[in-house]
Amino acid sequence: MAFLRFLVILLILINTLMLAAWEGWLGQGGGRGEPERLTNQLQPARIRLLDKEAPMPVATPAPPAPTPAAEPPAVEPPAVDAADAAPETAETAAPPPVPDAVAEPAVTAEPPDAPAPPACVAFAELDDEAAALVMGDALAQAGFEAKDITSVAVTSWWVHLPSQGSREAADRKVAELRTHGVSDLFAIGERGARPFAISLGLFKSAESAAEQRRRLEAKGVTGVQIEERGQTSHRVEVRGPAEALTGWASDWSSRVPKASRLDCRP
């Protein structure tokens, strides 16, 4: 049974293969129809059916391909004699380069001398005469500046009447004050610090001087003044170039030995 089944299956496979070959399913076969042949023709639209009596068309030969033009032979330039070429070369040769002018070395200007740094020196505890001498000499120096700072150390207070203008007027005022009971007084001469003033007392404190003025005003004396008296002191500050000022200050230190030499801000 098994063998028969095998034969039946084999026959079926053989018949299937033959059918496929006939129908062209396997890519070839003789049973193709006319439509399929027309489809497989190259350029079927150009196929024409000819009449039996019409003459056969003569195929026109294709025109020959154009022959490429031959290239012209290269023309060599004529040889030029070396003797003839030499003058032309000499004429057309570039002129020799002109050497650049030799640059002169730059002269560097020396920087100007820097000005001397400023300095300041002060002479303190000078009297009127010494201060005037120091100030005058300092202002006479080139580049120097001087300044006089005056201070007074009060030691007493002077009660007085201002200058009367003349000796006769001062004497009359003294006689008038005596009639008011003022006995401690005198008139200053024309050579004094306050010519023709009337002195009414010198006191060591401001309170005592003020009390004296109140007593005089109580007696009817008017125009009484109080003036501070003391020792006047000068401080002269001189500024200038350090080197010149140092030598100048050393000279004046020996000329005013009682004065104090101090440094100050330039």
C-alpha positions, 0 to 999 in steps of 0.5 A: 500500500505504501508503495502504491501511495508513493507512485500516485504522489510521484505521478501527480508531481510529474504531471504538475511539472509538465503543466508548469513547463507547458504554460511557461511558468518555469520561464520557457515553454512552447505553448506561449500565445501570440499576445505574449510574443508581441509583448516580448518583441523589441519596439513593437510599435515600429512593426508594419505589415507590407502589401504584397504588391508594394516594393520592398523599401531599400535601407538607406545606409547610415552616413559615415562618422565624421573623421576628427580633424588632424591637429596641426603640427607644432611649429618650433620657434626659430633658433635665436643666436646667442650673440643676437640675444645678448644685447636684447637681454642686456637692454631688458634686464632689470636695473640693479637694485639701489642700496637703501640709504644708510640710516643714521643712528638716532640721537637720543636726547638726554632727559633734562635734569629732574628738579631738586625736591622741595624742602622746608626749614623753620627758625622759631623763637626769633625776636622782631629784629632777627625775624626781619633779617631772616625774612629779607635774606630768604626772599632774596634767594632764587626759588625760596618762599618765606612766611613769618608766623607771629605769636605773643606770649602774654605776660601782663595786661596794660590799662591805659587811655589811647594817644592824646595826639600831643604832649600838651594834650596828654598833660591836660588829660593827666591833670583832669584825671587827678581831679577825679581821684586817679593818682596812679598814672603817667603820660608816655613820651613821644619816643615810647611804643604808644606816644602820648598815651596815658598809662593807668596801670600794668597787671599780671592777670586779665581779672585785675586789669578788668577790675581796674577799668571798672574802678576808673569808670566808676570815677567818671573816666571814659575811654579806658582800654586794656591791651595784652602785653608780652614777648612777641615771638616769630617763627619764620618758615622757608621753603625751596630746593633741598640742596640750596636750602640746606646750605642756606639754613646752615649759614643762618643757624650760626647767625641766630644761635638763640633760635630753634631750627626745625623741620616743616612740611614742604 
